[in-house]
Amino acid sequence: MSLDETPAVTADTEARHAEKMRKKQAARGRIMEGKTREKGLLIVHTGNGKGKTSAALGMVVRAIGHDMKVGVVQFVKGAMTTGEKAVFDAFPNNVSFQPMGEGFTWDTQDRARDIAKARTAWDEVKRLIADPDCHMVVADELNIVLRYGYLPVEEVVEVFAARSEMKHIIVTGRNAPDALIEAADLVTEMTMVKHPFRSGVKAQAGIEF
């Protein structure tokens, strides 16, 4: 058979496939019967691979589609213009998008200033969590400031735990602390397999920003 040929489908293979799918459908139905509850989720995207912020912002897009209100606070980004800000600024009734950082710690080289900026951004996250009209809060790169000790992990976890029942919170950044992972409902670790940066390719518009 050549590469462009489609495998023949016989009556026997079709019947076996249909029976297999019926069994899968029944098993899936049994699983879904017990999944009846809704709640606000604490979601953590961590790991060394790309896509942590992108995945979080994808959920913001979904929320916009449901006419939900979302607050996005970026703890590190802010020193440069990004494509996502231009997009979300077009939905002012749905999204409050606030880059409140000044770049990476090795760029600022001022720990006291970094701590102050982190506290200001965290205060905004707390305000959004307390806002009953805000359905989802994204604390982008919060894990980075927690790793450097700019905010107490215990305080962050306590605030998240005290949120209203249906409030969704998404936290991104490498090296999520164990206490946050333990408190979360959903944790995804992005694993880097290959990255163009290692081949000398710089950050590019539409991909990294």
PyMOL CGO cylinders between C-alpha atoms (Angstrom):
from pymol import cmd
from pymol.cgo import CYLINDER

trace = [
    CYLINDER, 0.00, 0.00, 0.00, 1.39, 3.40, -0.95, 0.3, 1, 1, 1, 1, 1, 1,
    CYLINDER, 1.39, 3.40, -0.95, 1.54, 6.30, 1.50, 0.3, 1, 1, 1, 1, 1, 1,
    CYLINDER, 1.54, 6.30, 1.50, -1.40, 8.08, -0.13, 0.3, 1, 1, 1, 1, 1, 1,
    CYLINDER, -1.40, 8.08, -0.13, -3.74, 5.07, -0.03, 0.3, 1, 1, 1, 1, 1, 1,
    CYLINDER, -3.74, 5.07, -0.03, -6.52, 4.93, 2.55, 0.3, 1, 1, 1, 1, 1, 1,
    CYLINDER, -6.52, 4.93, 2.55, -6.76, 1.59, 4.42, 0.3, 1, 1, 1, 1, 1, 1,
    CYLINDER, -6.76, 1.59, 4.42, -9.83, -0.39, 3.40, 0.3, 1, 1, 1, 1, 1, 1,
    CYLINDER, -9.83, -0.39, 3.40, -12.67, -0.50, 5.95, 0.3, 1, 1, 1, 1, 1, 1,
    CYLINDER, -12.67, -0.50, 5.95, -14.48, -3.82, 5.92, 0.3, 1, 1, 1, 1, 1, 1,
    CYLINDER, -14.48, -3.82, 5.92, -17.82, -4.59, 7.51, 0.3, 1, 1, 1, 1, 1, 1,
    CYLINDER, -17.82, -4.59, 7.51, -16.01, -6.65, 10.14, 0.3, 1, 1, 1, 1, 1, 1,
    CYLINDER, -16.01, -6.65, 10.14, -13.57, -3.90, 11.15, 0.3, 1, 1, 1, 1, 1, 1,
    CYLINDER, -13.57, -3.90, 11.15, -16.40, -1.37, 11.21, 0.3, 1, 1, 1, 1, 1, 1,
    CYLINDER, -16.40, -1.37, 11.21, -18.46, -3.59, 13.51, 0.3, 1, 1, 1, 1, 1, 1,
    CYLINDER, -18.46, -3.59, 13.51, -15.52, -4.18, 15.87, 0.3, 1, 1, 1, 1, 1, 1,
    CYLINDER, -15.52, -4.18, 15.87, -14.80, -0.45, 15.97, 0.3, 1, 1, 1, 1, 1, 1,
    CYLINDER, -14.80, -0.45, 15.97, -18.44, 0.38, 16.71, 0.3, 1, 1, 1, 1, 1, 1,
    CYLINDER, -18.44, 0.38, 16.71, -18.55, -2.15, 19.54, 0.3, 1, 1, 1, 1, 1, 1,
    CYLINDER, -18.55, -2.15, 19.54, -15.32, -0.80, 21.02, 0.3, 1, 1, 1, 1, 1, 1,
    CYLINDER, -15.32, -0.80, 21.02, -16.67, 2.76, 20.92, 0.3, 1, 1, 1, 1, 1, 1,
    CYLINDER, -16.67, 2.76, 20.92, -19.96, 1.67, 22.53, 0.3, 1, 1, 1, 1, 1, 1,
    CYLINDER, -19.96, 1.67, 22.53, -18.02, 0.18, 25.44, 0.3, 1, 1, 1, 1, 1, 1,
    CYLINDER, -18.02, 0.18, 25.44, -15.92, 3.35, 25.77, 0.3, 1, 1, 1, 1, 1, 1,
    CYLINDER, -15.92, 3.35, 25.77, -19.07, 5.49, 25.69, 0.3, 1, 1, 1, 1, 1, 1,
    CYLINDER, -19.07, 5.49, 25.69, -20.70, 3.40, 28.42, 0.3, 1, 1, 1, 1, 1, 1,
    CYLINDER, -20.70, 3.40, 28.42, -17.58, 3.54, 30.60, 0.3, 1, 1, 1, 1, 1, 1,
    CYLINDER, -17.58, 3.54, 30.60, -17.31, 7.28, 30.10, 0.3, 1, 1, 1, 1, 1, 1,
    CYLINDER, -17.31, 7.28, 30.10, -20.97, 7.70, 31.00, 0.3, 1, 1, 1, 1, 1, 1,
    CYLINDER, -20.97, 7.70, 31.00, -20.45, 5.84, 34.27, 0.3, 1, 1, 1, 1, 1, 1,
    CYLINDER, -20.45, 5.84, 34.27, -17.51, 8.10, 35.12, 0.3, 1, 1, 1, 1, 1, 1,
    CYLINDER, -17.51, 8.10, 35.12, -19.44, 11.28, 34.31, 0.3, 1, 1, 1, 1, 1, 1,
    CYLINDER, -19.44, 11.28, 34.31, -22.43, 10.28, 36.45, 0.3, 1, 1, 1, 1, 1, 1,
    CYLINDER, -22.43, 10.28, 36.45, -20.51, 11.21, 39.59, 0.3, 1, 1, 1, 1, 1, 1,
    CYLINDER, -20.51, 11.21, 39.59, -19.18, 14.51, 38.23, 0.3, 1, 1, 1, 1, 1, 1,
    CYLINDER, -19.18, 14.51, 38.23, -22.00, 16.88, 39.15, 0.3, 1, 1, 1, 1, 1, 1,
    CYLINDER, -22.00, 16.88, 39.15, -20.37, 19.56, 41.30, 0.3, 1, 1, 1, 1, 1, 1,
    CYLINDER, -20.37, 19.56, 41.30, -19.09, 22.97, 40.21, 0.3, 1, 1, 1, 1, 1, 1,
    CYLINDER, -19.09, 22.97, 40.21, -16.57, 25.04, 42.17, 0.3, 1, 1, 1, 1, 1, 1,
    CYLINDER, -16.57, 25.04, 42.17, -13.98, 27.72, 41.72, 0.3, 1, 1, 1, 1, 1, 1,
    CYLINDER, -13.98, 27.72, 41.72, -10.65, 26.10, 40.90, 0.3, 1, 1, 1, 1, 1, 1,
    CYLINDER, -10.65, 26.10, 40.90, -7.14, 26.95, 42.00, 0.3, 1, 1, 1, 1, 1, 1,
    CYLINDER, -7.14, 26.95, 42.00, -5.03, 26.11, 38.94, 0.3, 1, 1, 1, 1, 1, 1,
    CYLINDER, -5.03, 26.11, 38.94, -1.23, 26.08, 38.83, 0.3, 1, 1, 1, 1, 1, 1,
    CYLINDER, -1.23, 26.08, 38.83, 0.87, 26.02, 35.65, 0.3, 1, 1, 1, 1, 1, 1,
    CYLINDER, 0.87, 26.02, 35.65, 4.51, 25.34, 36.45, 0.3, 1, 1, 1, 1, 1, 1,
    CYLINDER, 4.51, 25.34, 36.45, 7.58, 23.60, 35.03, 0.3, 1, 1, 1, 1, 1, 1,
    CYLINDER, 7.58, 23.60, 35.03, 10.50, 24.57, 32.79, 0.3, 1, 1, 1, 1, 1, 1,
    CYLINDER, 10.50, 24.57, 32.79, 8.64, 24.23, 29.50, 0.3, 1, 1, 1, 1, 1, 1,
    CYLINDER, 8.64, 24.23, 29.50, 7.02, 27.01, 27.49, 0.3, 1, 1, 1, 1, 1, 1,
    CYLINDER, 7.02, 27.01, 27.49, 3.29, 27.59, 27.57, 0.3, 1, 1, 1, 1, 1, 1,
    CYLINDER, 3.29, 27.59, 27.57, 2.42, 28.36, 31.19, 0.3, 1, 1, 1, 1, 1, 1,
    CYLINDER, 2.42, 28.36, 31.19, 1.18, 31.89, 30.57, 0.3, 1, 1, 1, 1, 1, 1,
    CYLINDER, 1.18, 31.89, 30.57, -0.18, 30.98, 27.14, 0.3, 1, 1, 1, 1, 1, 1,
    CYLINDER, -0.18, 30.98, 27.14, -2.35, 28.24, 28.66, 0.3, 1, 1, 1, 1, 1, 1,
    CYLINDER, -2.35, 28.24, 28.66, -3.65, 30.63, 31.32, 0.3, 1, 1, 1, 1, 1, 1,
    CYLINDER, -3.65, 30.63, 31.32, -4.49, 33.28, 28.74, 0.3, 1, 1, 1, 1, 1, 1,
    CYLINDER, -4.49, 33.28, 28.74, -6.26, 30.66, 26.67, 0.3, 1, 1, 1, 1, 1, 1,
    CYLINDER, -6.26, 30.66, 26.67, -8.65, 30.19, 29.59, 0.3, 1, 1, 1, 1, 1, 1,
    CYLINDER, -8.65, 30.19, 29.59, -9.12, 33.96, 29.69, 0.3, 1, 1, 1, 1, 1, 1,
    CYLINDER, -9.12, 33.96, 29.69, -10.22, 33.78, 26.05, 0.3, 1, 1, 1, 1, 1, 1,
    CYLINDER, -10.22, 33.78, 26.05, -12.73, 31.07, 26.96, 0.3, 1, 1, 1, 1, 1, 1,
    CYLINDER, -12.73, 31.07, 26.96, -14.02, 33.18, 29.82, 0.3, 1, 1, 1, 1, 1, 1,
    CYLINDER, -14.02, 33.18, 29.82, -14.54, 36.14, 27.47, 0.3, 1, 1, 1, 1, 1, 1,
    CYLINDER, -14.54, 36.14, 27.47, -16.59, 33.83, 25.24, 0.3, 1, 1, 1, 1, 1, 1,
    CYLINDER, -16.59, 33.83, 25.24, -18.89, 33.21, 28.22, 0.3, 1, 1, 1, 1, 1, 1,
    CYLINDER, -18.89, 33.21, 28.22, -19.06, 36.95, 29.01, 0.3, 1, 1, 1, 1, 1, 1,
    CYLINDER, -19.06, 36.95, 29.01, -17.20, 36.42, 32.28, 0.3, 1, 1, 1, 1, 1, 1,
    CYLINDER, -17.20, 36.42, 32.28, -15.09, 39.09, 33.93, 0.3, 1, 1, 1, 1, 1, 1,
    CYLINDER, -15.09, 39.09, 33.93, -11.39, 38.35, 34.41, 0.3, 1, 1, 1, 1, 1, 1,
    CYLINDER, -11.39, 38.35, 34.41, -8.52, 40.10, 36.13, 0.3, 1, 1, 1, 1, 1, 1,
    CYLINDER, -8.52, 40.10, 36.13, -4.97, 39.44, 34.92, 0.3, 1, 1, 1, 1, 1, 1,
    CYLINDER, -4.97, 39.44, 34.92, -2.01, 40.67, 36.97, 0.3, 1, 1, 1, 1, 1, 1,
    CYLINDER, -2.01, 40.67, 36.97, 1.51, 40.06, 35.67, 0.3, 1, 1, 1, 1, 1, 1,
    CYLINDER, 1.51, 40.06, 35.67, 4.20, 40.06, 38.36, 0.3, 1, 1, 1, 1, 1, 1,
    CYLINDER, 4.20, 40.06, 38.36, 7.25, 40.16, 36.05, 0.3, 1, 1, 1, 1, 1, 1,
    CYLINDER, 7.25, 40.16, 36.05, 6.09, 41.38, 32.65, 0.3, 1, 1, 1, 1, 1, 1,
    CYLINDER, 6.09, 41.38, 32.65, 5.58, 45.08, 32.23, 0.3, 1, 1, 1, 1, 1, 1,
    CYLINDER, 5.58, 45.08, 32.23, 8.85, 46.34, 30.84, 0.3, 1, 1, 1, 1, 1, 1,
    CYLINDER, 8.85, 46.34, 30.84, 7.81, 45.54, 27.26, 0.3, 1, 1, 1, 1, 1, 1,
    CYLINDER, 7.81, 45.54, 27.26, 4.69, 45.66, 25.11, 0.3, 1, 1, 1, 1, 1, 1,
    CYLINDER, 4.69, 45.66, 25.11, 3.05, 42.29, 24.46, 0.3, 1, 1, 1, 1, 1, 1,
    CYLINDER, 3.05, 42.29, 24.46, 0.54, 41.11, 21.88, 0.3, 1, 1, 1, 1, 1, 1,
    CYLINDER, 0.54, 41.11, 21.88, -1.79, 39.70, 24.52, 0.3, 1, 1, 1, 1, 1, 1,
    CYLINDER, -1.79, 39.70, 24.52, -2.23, 43.10, 26.16, 0.3, 1, 1, 1, 1, 1, 1,
    CYLINDER, -2.23, 43.10, 26.16, -3.24, 44.64, 22.85, 0.3, 1, 1, 1, 1, 1, 1,
    CYLINDER, -3.24, 44.64, 22.85, -5.85, 41.90, 22.39, 0.3, 1, 1, 1, 1, 1, 1,
    CYLINDER, -5.85, 41.90, 22.39, -7.33, 41.97, 25.89, 0.3, 1, 1, 1, 1, 1, 1,
    CYLINDER, -7.33, 41.97, 25.89, -7.43, 45.76, 25.96, 0.3, 1, 1, 1, 1, 1, 1,
    CYLINDER, -7.43, 45.76, 25.96, -10.04, 45.39, 23.21, 0.3, 1, 1, 1, 1, 1, 1,
    CYLINDER, -10.04, 45.39, 23.21, -12.35, 43.76, 25.78, 0.3, 1, 1, 1, 1, 1, 1,
    CYLINDER, -12.35, 43.76, 25.78, -12.43, 46.34, 28.59, 0.3, 1, 1, 1, 1, 1, 1,
    CYLINDER, -12.43, 46.34, 28.59, -15.82, 45.14, 29.86, 0.3, 1, 1, 1, 1, 1, 1,
    CYLINDER, -15.82, 45.14, 29.86, -14.47, 41.63, 30.38, 0.3, 1, 1, 1, 1, 1, 1,
    CYLINDER, -14.47, 41.63, 30.38, -10.75, 41.85, 31.13, 0.3, 1, 1, 1, 1, 1, 1,
    CYLINDER, -10.75, 41.85, 31.13, -8.61, 43.97, 33.41, 0.3, 1, 1, 1, 1, 1, 1,
    CYLINDER, -8.61, 43.97, 33.41, -5.10, 43.27, 32.08, 0.3, 1, 1, 1, 1, 1, 1,
    CYLINDER, -5.10, 43.27, 32.08, -2.32, 44.75, 34.21, 0.3, 1, 1, 1, 1, 1, 1,
    CYLINDER, -2.32, 44.75, 34.21, 1.40, 44.14, 33.59, 0.3, 1, 1, 1, 1, 1, 1,
    CYLINDER, 1.40, 44.14, 33.59, 2.82, 45.35, 36.91, 0.3, 1, 1, 1, 1, 1, 1,
    CYLINDER, 2.82, 45.35, 36.91, 6.41, 44.11, 36.79, 0.3, 1, 1, 1, 1, 1, 1,
    CYLINDER, 6.41, 44.11, 36.79, 9.62, 45.66, 35.54, 0.3, 1, 1, 1, 1, 1, 1,
    CYLINDER, 9.62, 45.66, 35.54, 11.30, 42.64, 34.03, 0.3, 1, 1, 1, 1, 1, 1,
    CYLINDER, 11.30, 42.64, 34.03, 13.36, 39.84, 35.51, 0.3, 1, 1, 1, 1, 1, 1,
    CYLINDER, 13.36, 39.84, 35.51, 15.27, 40.20, 38.76, 0.3, 1, 1, 1, 1, 1, 1,
    CYLINDER, 15.27, 40.20, 38.76, 18.60, 40.10, 36.94, 0.3, 1, 1, 1, 1, 1, 1,
    CYLINDER, 18.60, 40.10, 36.94, 17.44, 43.10, 34.92, 0.3, 1, 1, 1, 1, 1, 1,
    CYLINDER, 17.44, 43.10, 34.92, 16.23, 45.23, 37.82, 0.3, 1, 1, 1, 1, 1, 1,
    CYLINDER, 16.23, 45.23, 37.82, 19.09, 44.28, 40.20, 0.3, 1, 1, 1, 1, 1, 1,
    CYLINDER, 19.09, 44.28, 40.20, 17.21, 45.91, 43.06, 0.3, 1, 1, 1, 1, 1, 1,
    CYLINDER, 17.21, 45.91, 43.06, 15.73, 43.44, 45.54, 0.3, 1, 1, 1, 1, 1, 1,
    CYLINDER, 15.73, 43.44, 45.54, 13.96, 46.05, 47.67, 0.3, 1, 1, 1, 1, 1, 1,
    CYLINDER, 13.96, 46.05, 47.67, 12.27, 47.53, 44.61, 0.3, 1, 1, 1, 1, 1, 1,
    CYLINDER, 12.27, 47.53, 44.61, 11.32, 44.06, 43.36, 0.3, 1, 1, 1, 1, 1, 1,
    CYLINDER, 11.32, 44.06, 43.36, 9.72, 43.24, 46.71, 0.3, 1, 1, 1, 1, 1, 1,
    CYLINDER, 9.72, 43.24, 46.71, 7.77, 46.51, 46.68, 0.3, 1, 1, 1, 1, 1, 1,
    CYLINDER, 7.77, 46.51, 46.68, 6.54, 45.89, 43.13, 0.3, 1, 1, 1, 1, 1, 1,
    CYLINDER, 6.54, 45.89, 43.13, 5.54, 42.33, 44.04, 0.3, 1, 1, 1, 1, 1, 1,
    CYLINDER, 5.54, 42.33, 44.04, 3.56, 43.59, 47.04, 0.3, 1, 1, 1, 1, 1, 1,
    CYLINDER, 3.56, 43.59, 47.04, 1.76, 46.17, 44.88, 0.3, 1, 1, 1, 1, 1, 1,
    CYLINDER, 1.76, 46.17, 44.88, 0.83, 43.51, 42.33, 0.3, 1, 1, 1, 1, 1, 1,
    CYLINDER, 0.83, 43.51, 42.33, -0.27, 41.12, 45.08, 0.3, 1, 1, 1, 1, 1, 1,
    CYLINDER, -0.27, 41.12, 45.08, -2.51, 43.82, 46.57, 0.3, 1, 1, 1, 1, 1, 1,
    CYLINDER, -2.51, 43.82, 46.57, -4.21, 44.09, 43.18, 0.3, 1, 1, 1, 1, 1, 1,
    CYLINDER, -4.21, 44.09, 43.18, -4.65, 40.31, 43.01, 0.3, 1, 1, 1, 1, 1, 1,
    CYLINDER, -4.65, 40.31, 43.01, -6.28, 40.40, 46.44, 0.3, 1, 1, 1, 1, 1, 1,
    CYLINDER, -6.28, 40.40, 46.44, -8.58, 43.21, 45.33, 0.3, 1, 1, 1, 1, 1, 1,
    CYLINDER, -8.58, 43.21, 45.33, -9.68, 41.19, 42.30, 0.3, 1, 1, 1, 1, 1, 1,
    CYLINDER, -9.68, 41.19, 42.30, -10.24, 38.08, 44.42, 0.3, 1, 1, 1, 1, 1, 1,
    CYLINDER, -10.24, 38.08, 44.42, -12.46, 40.12, 46.75, 0.3, 1, 1, 1, 1, 1, 1,
    CYLINDER, -12.46, 40.12, 46.75, -14.42, 41.64, 43.83, 0.3, 1, 1, 1, 1, 1, 1,
    CYLINDER, -14.42, 41.64, 43.83, -17.71, 39.70, 43.53, 0.3, 1, 1, 1, 1, 1, 1,
    CYLINDER, -17.71, 39.70, 43.53, -18.02, 40.70, 39.86, 0.3, 1, 1, 1, 1, 1, 1,
    CYLINDER, -18.02, 40.70, 39.86, -14.69, 39.10, 38.92, 0.3, 1, 1, 1, 1, 1, 1,
    CYLINDER, -14.69, 39.10, 38.92, -15.07, 35.43, 37.97, 0.3, 1, 1, 1, 1, 1, 1,
    CYLINDER, -15.07, 35.43, 37.97, -11.42, 34.55, 37.27, 0.3, 1, 1, 1, 1, 1, 1,
    CYLINDER, -11.42, 34.55, 37.27, -8.07, 35.93, 38.44, 0.3, 1, 1, 1, 1, 1, 1,
    CYLINDER, -8.07, 35.93, 38.44, -4.76, 35.18, 36.75, 0.3, 1, 1, 1, 1, 1, 1,
    CYLINDER, -4.76, 35.18, 36.75, -1.63, 35.75, 38.84, 0.3, 1, 1, 1, 1, 1, 1,
    CYLINDER, -1.63, 35.75, 38.84, 0.92, 35.46, 36.06, 0.3, 1, 1, 1, 1, 1, 1,
    CYLINDER, 0.92, 35.46, 36.06, 4.45, 34.54, 37.21, 0.3, 1, 1, 1, 1, 1, 1,
    CYLINDER, 4.45, 34.54, 37.21, 3.49, 34.69, 40.87, 0.3, 1, 1, 1, 1, 1, 1,
    CYLINDER, 3.49, 34.69, 40.87, 5.54, 31.53, 41.38, 0.3, 1, 1, 1, 1, 1, 1,
    CYLINDER, 5.54, 31.53, 41.38, 8.68, 33.46, 40.45, 0.3, 1, 1, 1, 1, 1, 1,
    CYLINDER, 8.68, 33.46, 40.45, 8.25, 36.05, 43.19, 0.3, 1, 1, 1, 1, 1, 1,
    CYLINDER, 8.25, 36.05, 43.19, 7.38, 33.29, 45.67, 0.3, 1, 1, 1, 1, 1, 1,
    CYLINDER, 7.38, 33.29, 45.67, 10.57, 31.45, 44.76, 0.3, 1, 1, 1, 1, 1, 1,
    CYLINDER, 10.57, 31.45, 44.76, 12.65, 34.55, 45.52, 0.3, 1, 1, 1, 1, 1, 1,
    CYLINDER, 12.65, 34.55, 45.52, 10.84, 35.12, 48.80, 0.3, 1, 1, 1, 1, 1, 1,
    CYLINDER, 10.84, 35.12, 48.80, 9.31, 38.45, 47.79, 0.3, 1, 1, 1, 1, 1, 1,
    CYLINDER, 9.31, 38.45, 47.79, 5.95, 37.35, 49.24, 0.3, 1, 1, 1, 1, 1, 1,
    CYLINDER, 5.95, 37.35, 49.24, 5.19, 34.84, 52.00, 0.3, 1, 1, 1, 1, 1, 1,
    CYLINDER, 5.19, 34.84, 52.00, 3.82, 31.61, 50.54, 0.3, 1, 1, 1, 1, 1, 1,
    CYLINDER, 3.82, 31.61, 50.54, 1.66, 31.12, 53.63, 0.3, 1, 1, 1, 1, 1, 1,
    CYLINDER, 1.66, 31.12, 53.63, -0.10, 34.43, 53.06, 0.3, 1, 1, 1, 1, 1, 1,
    CYLINDER, -0.10, 34.43, 53.06, -0.78, 33.63, 49.41, 0.3, 1, 1, 1, 1, 1, 1,
    CYLINDER, -0.78, 33.63, 49.41, -2.21, 30.20, 50.16, 0.3, 1, 1, 1, 1, 1, 1,
    CYLINDER, -2.21, 30.20, 50.16, -4.38, 31.64, 52.95, 0.3, 1, 1, 1, 1, 1, 1,
    CYLINDER, -4.38, 31.64, 52.95, -5.85, 34.31, 50.67, 0.3, 1, 1, 1, 1, 1, 1,
    CYLINDER, -5.85, 34.31, 50.67, -6.59, 31.75, 47.97, 0.3, 1, 1, 1, 1, 1, 1,
    CYLINDER, -6.59, 31.75, 47.97, -8.25, 29.40, 50.46, 0.3, 1, 1, 1, 1, 1, 1,
    CYLINDER, -8.25, 29.40, 50.46, -10.54, 32.17, 51.72, 0.3, 1, 1, 1, 1, 1, 1,
    CYLINDER, -10.54, 32.17, 51.72, -11.84, 33.12, 48.25, 0.3, 1, 1, 1, 1, 1, 1,
    CYLINDER, -11.84, 33.12, 48.25, -15.50, 32.81, 47.32, 0.3, 1, 1, 1, 1, 1, 1,
    CYLINDER, -15.50, 32.81, 47.32, -16.71, 29.37, 46.32, 0.3, 1, 1, 1, 1, 1, 1,
    CYLINDER, -16.71, 29.37, 46.32, -16.96, 29.99, 42.55, 0.3, 1, 1, 1, 1, 1, 1,
    CYLINDER, -16.96, 29.99, 42.55, -13.84, 32.14, 42.06, 0.3, 1, 1, 1, 1, 1, 1,
    CYLINDER, -13.84, 32.14, 42.06, -11.25, 30.64, 39.67, 0.3, 1, 1, 1, 1, 1, 1,
    CYLINDER, -11.25, 30.64, 39.67, -7.58, 31.49, 40.24, 0.3, 1, 1, 1, 1, 1, 1,
    CYLINDER, -7.58, 31.49, 40.24, -4.76, 30.63, 37.85, 0.3, 1, 1, 1, 1, 1, 1,
    CYLINDER, -4.76, 30.63, 37.85, -1.12, 30.91, 38.94, 0.3, 1, 1, 1, 1, 1, 1,
    CYLINDER, -1.12, 30.91, 38.94, 1.80, 30.56, 36.55, 0.3, 1, 1, 1, 1, 1, 1,
    CYLINDER, 1.80, 30.56, 36.55, 5.57, 30.39, 36.78, 0.3, 1, 1, 1, 1, 1, 1,
    CYLINDER, 5.57, 30.39, 36.78, 8.38, 27.94, 37.31, 0.3, 1, 1, 1, 1, 1, 1,
    CYLINDER, 8.38, 27.94, 37.31, 9.14, 26.33, 40.65, 0.3, 1, 1, 1, 1, 1, 1,
    CYLINDER, 9.14, 26.33, 40.65, 5.69, 26.43, 42.20, 0.3, 1, 1, 1, 1, 1, 1,
    CYLINDER, 5.69, 26.43, 42.20, 6.12, 25.97, 45.97, 0.3, 1, 1, 1, 1, 1, 1,
    CYLINDER, 6.12, 25.97, 45.97, 4.96, 22.71, 47.52, 0.3, 1, 1, 1, 1, 1, 1,
    CYLINDER, 4.96, 22.71, 47.52, 2.36, 24.46, 49.68, 0.3, 1, 1, 1, 1, 1, 1,
    CYLINDER, 2.36, 24.46, 49.68, 0.70, 25.98, 46.61, 0.3, 1, 1, 1, 1, 1, 1,
    CYLINDER, 0.70, 25.98, 46.61, 0.75, 22.68, 44.74, 0.3, 1, 1, 1, 1, 1, 1,
    CYLINDER, 0.75, 22.68, 44.74, -0.84, 20.98, 47.74, 0.3, 1, 1, 1, 1, 1, 1,
    CYLINDER, -0.84, 20.98, 47.74, -3.60, 23.61, 47.90, 0.3, 1, 1, 1, 1, 1, 1,
    CYLINDER, -3.60, 23.61, 47.90, -4.34, 23.55, 44.16, 0.3, 1, 1, 1, 1, 1, 1,
    CYLINDER, -4.34, 23.55, 44.16, -7.17, 21.69, 42.45, 0.3, 1, 1, 1, 1, 1, 1,
    CYLINDER, -7.17, 21.69, 42.45, -5.32, 21.37, 39.15, 0.3, 1, 1, 1, 1, 1, 1,
    CYLINDER, -5.32, 21.37, 39.15, -1.56, 21.39, 38.60, 0.3, 1, 1, 1, 1, 1, 1,
    CYLINDER, -1.56, 21.39, 38.60, 0.10, 21.08, 35.21, 0.3, 1, 1, 1, 1, 1, 1,
    CYLINDER, 0.10, 21.08, 35.21, 3.87, 20.85, 34.80, 0.3, 1, 1, 1, 1, 1, 1,
    CYLINDER, 3.87, 20.85, 34.80, 5.19, 21.99, 31.42, 0.3, 1, 1, 1, 1, 1, 1,
    CYLINDER, 5.19, 21.99, 31.42, 8.18, 19.87, 30.39, 0.3, 1, 1, 1, 1, 1, 1,
    CYLINDER, 8.18, 19.87, 30.39, 10.74, 21.29, 28.00, 0.3, 1, 1, 1, 1, 1, 1,
    CYLINDER, 10.74, 21.29, 28.00, 11.76, 18.83, 25.30, 0.3, 1, 1, 1, 1, 1, 1,
    CYLINDER, 11.76, 18.83, 25.30, 13.29, 21.29, 22.83, 0.3, 1, 1, 1, 1, 1, 1,
    CYLINDER, 13.29, 21.29, 22.83, 13.57, 25.08, 22.79, 0.3, 1, 1, 1, 1, 1, 1,
    CYLINDER, 13.57, 25.08, 22.79, 14.79, 27.30, 19.92, 0.3, 1, 1, 1, 1, 1, 1,
    CYLINDER, 14.79, 27.30, 19.92, 16.58, 29.57, 22.41, 0.3, 1, 1, 1, 1, 1, 1,
    CYLINDER, 16.58, 29.57, 22.41, 19.22, 26.85, 22.76, 0.3, 1, 1, 1, 1, 1, 1,
    CYLINDER, 19.22, 26.85, 22.76, 19.87, 27.12, 19.03, 0.3, 1, 1, 1, 1, 1, 1,
    CYLINDER, 19.87, 27.12, 19.03, 20.42, 30.86, 19.16, 0.3, 1, 1, 1, 1, 1, 1,
    CYLINDER, 20.42, 30.86, 19.16, 16.86, 31.93, 18.31, 0.3, 1, 1, 1, 1, 1, 1,
    CYLINDER, 16.86, 31.93, 18.31, 15.72, 34.99, 20.23, 0.3, 1, 1, 1, 1, 1, 1,
    CYLINDER, 15.72, 34.99, 20.23, 12.24, 35.69, 21.64, 0.3, 1, 1, 1, 1, 1, 1,
    CYLINDER, 12.24, 35.69, 21.64, 9.87, 36.60, 18.81, 0.3, 1, 1, 1, 1, 1, 1,
    CYLINDER, 9.87, 36.60, 18.81, 6.63, 38.53, 18.43, 0.3, 1, 1, 1, 1, 1, 1,
    CYLINDER, 6.63, 38.53, 18.43, 3.61, 36.25, 18.34, 0.3, 1, 1, 1, 1, 1, 1,
    CYLINDER, 3.61, 36.25, 18.34, 5.49, 33.43, 20.07, 0.3, 1, 1, 1, 1, 1, 1,
    CYLINDER, 5.49, 33.43, 20.07, 6.95, 34.82, 23.31, 0.3, 1, 1, 1, 1, 1, 1,
    CYLINDER, 6.95, 34.82, 23.31, 5.28, 38.24, 23.46, 0.3, 1, 1, 1, 1, 1, 1,
]
cmd.load_cgo(trace, "trace")
